[in-house]
């Protein structure tokens, strides 16, 4: 019995080491998009763990923004714009208005400082693609770049989701 346990433990040790050695090394690490002290940002926080990060901003407009990044060989950024308003008041909005709001929010973020100016490109690309986009469905903006806009309507708050994915 002891021999079986020893063989089992040896097998686990060997395969665990093998997984660590063969795990893909990431070319890139996430970096903050924003920083503390920007105009129209009441609170700011950034956390990073490995290839993922969470950036949180409380905007003076009343919007809470969480940005999840997962960066390795590919980049995925998820922007969550949350407002303290019941989702019931937004259920009748057509999909195109959610797309327009996503474009508006990205444009607003692009004005916070020169470092965020590139977000204007995303806002413009989203605005141009808006007539063809469907809520919750990925849309290819260009080769290897996809954007998805969706919403989560809750009893006490509503969230606009914008996911940018680049291969």
C-alpha positions as CSV (number, residue, x, y, z in Angstrom):
1,X,0.0,0.0,0.0
2,X,2.8,2.4,0.9
3,X,4.5,1.7,-2.4
4,X,1.3,2.6,-4.3
5,X,1.0,5.9,-2.4
6,X,4.6,6.7,-3.1
7,X,4.2,5.9,-6.8
8,X,1.1,8.1,-6.9
9,X,2.8,11.0,-5.2
10,X,5.8,10.7,-7.5
11,X,3.4,10.7,-10.5
12,X,1.7,13.9,-9.2
13,X,5.0,15.6,-8.5
14,X,6.3,14.8,-12.0
15,X,3.2,15.8,-13.9
16,X,2.9,19.0,-11.8
17,X,6.4,20.0,-12.7
18,X,5.7,19.2,-16.3
19,X,2.7,21.5,-16.4
20,X,4.7,24.3,-14.9
21,X,7.5,24.0,-17.5
22,X,5.1,23.7,-20.5
23,X,2.8,26.6,-19.4
24,X,2.9,29.3,-22.0
25,X,4.9,32.4,-21.1
26,X,3.0,35.6,-21.9
27,X,4.6,38.2,-24.2
28,X,2.7,41.1,-22.6
29,X,1.4,42.1,-19.2
30,X,-1.6,44.3,-18.5
31,X,-0.9,48.0,-17.9
32,X,-3.2,50.6,-16.4
33,X,-5.3,52.5,-18.9
34,X,-6.0,55.3,-16.4
35,X,-4.4,56.8,-13.3
36,X,-5.3,58.5,-10.1
37,X,-5.9,62.3,-10.2
38,X,-7.6,62.5,-13.6
39,X,-10.3,65.1,-14.1
40,X,-13.8,63.6,-13.7
41,X,-12.5,60.6,-11.8
42,X,-13.6,60.7,-8.1
43,X,-11.9,57.4,-7.1
44,X,-9.4,55.1,-8.8
45,X,-7.9,51.7,-8.1
46,X,-5.7,49.3,-10.0
47,X,-4.9,45.7,-9.2
48,X,-2.9,43.2,-11.3
49,X,-2.2,39.5,-10.9
50,X,-0.2,37.8,-13.6
51,X,-1.8,38.3,-17.0
52,X,-5.0,39.8,-15.6
53,X,-5.9,43.2,-14.1
54,X,-8.9,45.1,-12.7
55,X,-9.1,48.8,-12.9
56,X,-12.0,50.6,-11.1
57,X,-13.1,54.2,-11.5
58,X,-15.9,56.2,-9.9
59,X,-16.6,58.9,-12.4
60,X,-18.1,62.3,-11.4
61,X,-20.9,61.5,-13.9
62,X,-22.2,58.9,-11.4
63,X,-21.0,56.0,-13.5
64,X,-18.9,53.2,-11.9
65,X,-16.4,51.8,-14.4
66,X,-14.6,48.4,-14.0
67,X,-12.1,47.4,-16.6
68,X,-11.0,43.7,-16.7
69,X,-8.0,43.0,-18.8
70,X,-6.6,39.6,-19.8
71,X,-3.3,40.1,-21.7
72,X,-1.0,37.4,-23.0
73,X,-0.6,36.7,-26.7
74,X,-4.1,38.1,-27.2
75,X,-5.8,41.0,-25.5
76,X,-9.2,41.1,-24.0
77,X,-10.6,44.2,-22.3
78,X,-14.0,44.3,-20.7
79,X,-15.4,47.7,-19.8
80,X,-18.4,47.6,-17.3
81,X,-20.2,50.9,-17.0
82,X,-22.6,50.6,-14.1
83,X,-25.2,53.2,-13.1
84,X,-27.4,53.1,-10.0
85,X,-30.7,52.8,-11.9
86,X,-33.2,50.0,-12.0
87,X,-33.0,48.0,-15.2
88,X,-36.8,48.2,-15.6
89,X,-36.5,51.8,-17.0
90,X,-34.1,50.6,-19.7
91,X,-36.0,47.5,-21.0
92,X,-37.7,49.3,-23.8
93,X,-34.5,50.8,-25.3
94,X,-33.7,49.5,-28.7
95,X,-30.3,47.8,-29.2
96,X,-29.0,50.8,-31.3
97,X,-29.3,53.1,-28.3
98,X,-27.1,50.8,-26.2
99,X,-24.5,50.9,-29.0
100,X,-24.7,54.7,-29.1
101,X,-24.3,54.9,-25.3
102,X,-21.2,52.6,-25.5
103,X,-19.7,54.9,-28.2
104,X,-20.5,57.9,-26.0
105,X,-18.9,56.4,-22.9
106,X,-15.7,55.5,-24.8
107,X,-15.6,59.0,-26.3
108,X,-15.9,60.5,-22.8
109,X,-13.1,58.4,-21.5
110,X,-10.9,59.5,-24.4
111,X,-11.1,63.1,-23.2
112,X,-9.8,62.5,-19.7
113,X,-6.1,62.9,-20.7
114,X,-3.9,62.5,-23.7
115,X,-3.0,59.0,-22.6
116,X,-6.6,57.9,-23.1
117,X,-7.0,59.7,-26.5
118,X,-6.7,56.3,-28.3
119,X,-10.1,55.3,-26.9
120,X,-11.6,57.8,-29.4
121,X,-10.6,55.4,-32.2
122,X,-12.7,52.6,-30.5
123,X,-15.6,55.1,-30.1
124,X,-15.4,56.0,-33.7
125,X,-15.2,52.4,-34.9
126,X,-18.1,51.4,-32.7
127,X,-20.2,54.3,-34.0
128,X,-19.4,53.4,-37.6
129,X,-20.3,49.7,-37.0
130,X,-23.4,50.5,-34.9
131,X,-26.1,50.0,-37.7
132,X,-24.8,46.4,-38.3
133,X,-24.2,45.4,-34.7
134,X,-26.6,43.3,-32.5
135,X,-26.6,43.5,-28.8
136,X,-24.6,40.7,-27.2
137,X,-23.2,39.5,-30.5
138,X,-19.5,39.8,-31.3
139,X,-18.8,42.1,-34.3
140,X,-15.5,42.1,-36.3
141,X,-14.3,45.7,-36.5
142,X,-11.3,44.7,-38.6
143,X,-9.0,41.7,-39.1
144,X,-8.4,40.1,-35.7
145,X,-10.3,42.8,-33.7
146,X,-13.8,42.1,-32.3
147,X,-16.1,44.2,-30.2
148,X,-19.2,43.1,-28.3
149,X,-21.7,45.4,-26.6
150,X,-24.2,44.0,-24.1
151,X,-26.3,45.0,-21.1
152,X,-27.2,43.6,-17.7
153,X,-30.4,45.0,-16.2
154,X,-30.7,44.5,-12.5
155,X,-33.2,45.5,-9.8
156,X,-31.1,48.3,-8.4
157,X,-28.4,49.0,-11.1
158,X,-27.8,48.6,-14.8
159,X,-24.6,47.8,-16.5
160,X,-23.4,48.4,-20.1
161,X,-20.7,45.9,-21.2
162,X,-18.2,46.7,-23.9
163,X,-15.7,43.9,-24.7
164,X,-12.7,44.6,-27.0
165,X,-10.8,41.5,-28.2
166,X,-7.7,41.5,-30.3
167,X,-5.9,38.4,-31.5
